[in-house]
Amino acid sequence: MPFSSVDKSSVTPSGKADTRLMRIGELAAQSQTPASTIRYYEQQGLLSGVQRTAGGSRRYDGSALLRLQMIRSLQNMGFALGDIPALLRDEQQAVDHERVMTTLNGRLEDIDTLLASLQRQRDQLHSLRCLLESSWEAGHCLSDEQILALRDQYLQPPDSAGNQD
């Protein structure tokens, strides 16, 4: 994982190595992740190191649980599955710090853009509410001209907002 160079995923609280293997159902229960999602993550290359029994059943060690928890945490932060490999340490390779920072910075830029858009929407809703309240307090509805002005104001493309000539 990018957040630590030491892999503590296969160590029990007593400090001993956890060599016990889990079936997919047990991993699903412990990680609160549906078995179908675990299989999907494996198909997408997000979950590696899966061992198979002679009968083809999957077996997972303690590192799989930590990796699933990290994947779910990163998804909760808004990362797409395609971004997650850049943030997780590959078992064969060291963490690419530059790639991690680029991915994190990209997500922060996405959030900043979303926040700006939400702030514009909030400001527009406040303006609309004030206009409606004052109009209704005066005992009338909006005129056709006011409605057309609102349409023109709120339906302009986001990149041209405030840039009228």
C-alpha positions in Angstrom: 0.0 0.0 0.0 1.3 3.5 -0.7 0.8 4.6 2.9 3.4 2.2 4.4 6.4 0.3 3.1 5.8 -2.4 5.7 3.2 -5.0 4.9 1.4 -5.6 8.2 -1.5 -7.4 6.6 -0.3 -10.9 7.4 0.6 -10.2 11.0 -1.8 -10.9 13.9 -2.3 -8.6 16.8 0.1 -10.8 18.8 2.8 -10.0 16.2 2.8 -13.5 14.7 2.4 -14.3 11.1 -1.2 -15.2 10.0 -0.8 -18.0 7.6 -4.4 -19.1 7.8 -6.2 -19.2 4.5 -9.8 -18.1 4.1 -12.5 -19.2 1.7 -14.2 -16.5 -0.3 -17.3 -16.5 1.9 -15.2 -15.9 5.0 -13.3 -13.1 3.3 -16.6 -11.6 2.1 -18.0 -11.6 5.6 -14.9 -10.1 7.2 -14.5 -7.4 4.6 -18.3 -6.8 4.2 -17.8 -7.2 0.5 -20.0 -9.5 -1.6 -18.2 -12.5 -3.0 -19.2 -11.5 -6.5 -17.3 -8.1 -6.0 -14.3 -10.0 -4.7 -14.2 -12.1 -7.8 -14.7 -9.0 -10.0 -11.7 -7.3 -8.3 -9.7 -10.4 -8.9 -10.6 -10.4 -12.6 -9.7 -6.7 -12.8 -6.2 -7.4 -11.3 -6.9 -5.5 -8.1 -6.7 -8.5 -5.9 -3.8 -10.8 -6.6 -2.1 -13.6 -4.7 -5.2 -15.8 -4.6 -4.4 -19.4 -4.1 -6.5 -22.2 -5.6 -7.2 -25.6 -4.1 -7.0 -28.8 -6.3 -10.8 -28.4 -6.8 -10.4 -24.8 -8.0 -11.7 -23.1 -4.8 -10.2 -19.7 -4.0 -8.2 -19.3 -0.8 -7.1 -15.9 0.6 -4.5 -14.9 3.2 -4.7 -12.0 5.6 -3.2 -9.6 3.0 -6.4 -10.0 0.8 -8.5 -8.6 3.6 -6.3 -5.5 4.0 -6.2 -5.0 0.3 -10.0 -5.2 0.0 -10.4 -2.7 2.8 -8.0 -0.4 1.0 -9.9 -0.8 -2.3 -13.2 0.0 -0.6 -11.7 3.0 1.3 -10.3 4.4 -1.9 -13.7 3.9 -3.7 -15.4 5.8 -0.8 -13.0 8.7 -1.4 -14.3 8.8 -5.0 -11.6 7.0 -6.9 -12.6 4.9 -9.9 -11.5 1.3 -10.0 -9.2 2.2 -12.9 -7.3 4.7 -10.6 -6.9 2.3 -7.7 -3.9 0.3 -9.0 -1.8 3.5 -9.1 -2.5 3.8 -5.3 -1.8 0.3 -4.2 1.5 -1.4 -4.0 2.0 -4.2 -6.4 3.4 -7.3 -4.9 6.3 -7.4 -7.3 7.1 -3.7 -7.5 7.7 -0.8 -5.1 5.3 2.1 -4.9 5.6 4.6 -7.6 5.4 7.8 -5.5 5.1 10.1 -8.4 2.2 8.1 -9.8 0.5 8.0 -6.4 0.8 11.8 -6.1 -0.4 12.4 -9.6 -3.5 10.3 -9.0 -4.2 12.0 -5.6 -3.8 15.4 -7.2 -6.1 14.5 -10.0 -8.8 13.5 -7.6 -8.3 16.7 -5.6 -8.7 18.7 -8.8 -11.9 16.8 -9.6 -13.3 17.5 -6.1 -12.3 21.2 -6.4 -14.2 21.4 -9.7 -17.2 19.7 -8.2 -17.2 22.0 -5.2 -17.1 25.1 -7.4 -20.0 23.8 -9.5 -22.0 23.0 -6.3 -21.2 26.5 -4.9 -22.5 28.1 -8.2 -25.7 25.9 -7.9 -26.1 26.9 -4.3 -25.7 30.6 -5.1 -28.3 30.3 -8.0 -30.8 28.6 -5.7 -30.4 31.3 -3.1 -30.9 34.0 -5.7 -34.0 32.2 -7.1 -35.4 31.7 -3.6 -35.0 35.4 -2.7 -36.5 36.5 -6.0 -39.5 34.2 -5.5 -40.0 35.3 -1.8 -39.9 39.0 -2.7 -42.3 38.5 -5.6 -44.7 36.4 -3.6 -44.6 38.8 -0.6 -45.6 41.6 -3.0 -48.6 39.5 -4.0 -47.7 38.4 -7.5 -46.0 35.7 -9.5 -43.0 36.2 -11.7 -43.6 37.9 -15.0 -42.9 36.3 -18.3 -39.9 38.6 -18.7 -38.5 37.5 -15.3 -39.0 33.9 -16.2 -37.2 34.3 -19.5 -34.3 36.2 -17.7 -34.0 33.3 -15.3 -34.0 30.8 -18.1 -31.2 32.8 -19.8 -29.3 33.1 -16.6 -29.5 29.5 -15.4 -29.3 27.7 -18.8 -26.1 29.1 -20.0 -23.2 26.7 -20.3 -21.1 26.4 -17.2 -17.9 27.6 -19.0 -19.6 30.8 -20.1 -21.1 31.7 -16.7 -20.3 35.3 -15.9 -18.4 35.7 -19.2 -21.1 37.5 -21.2 -20.1 40.3 -23.6 
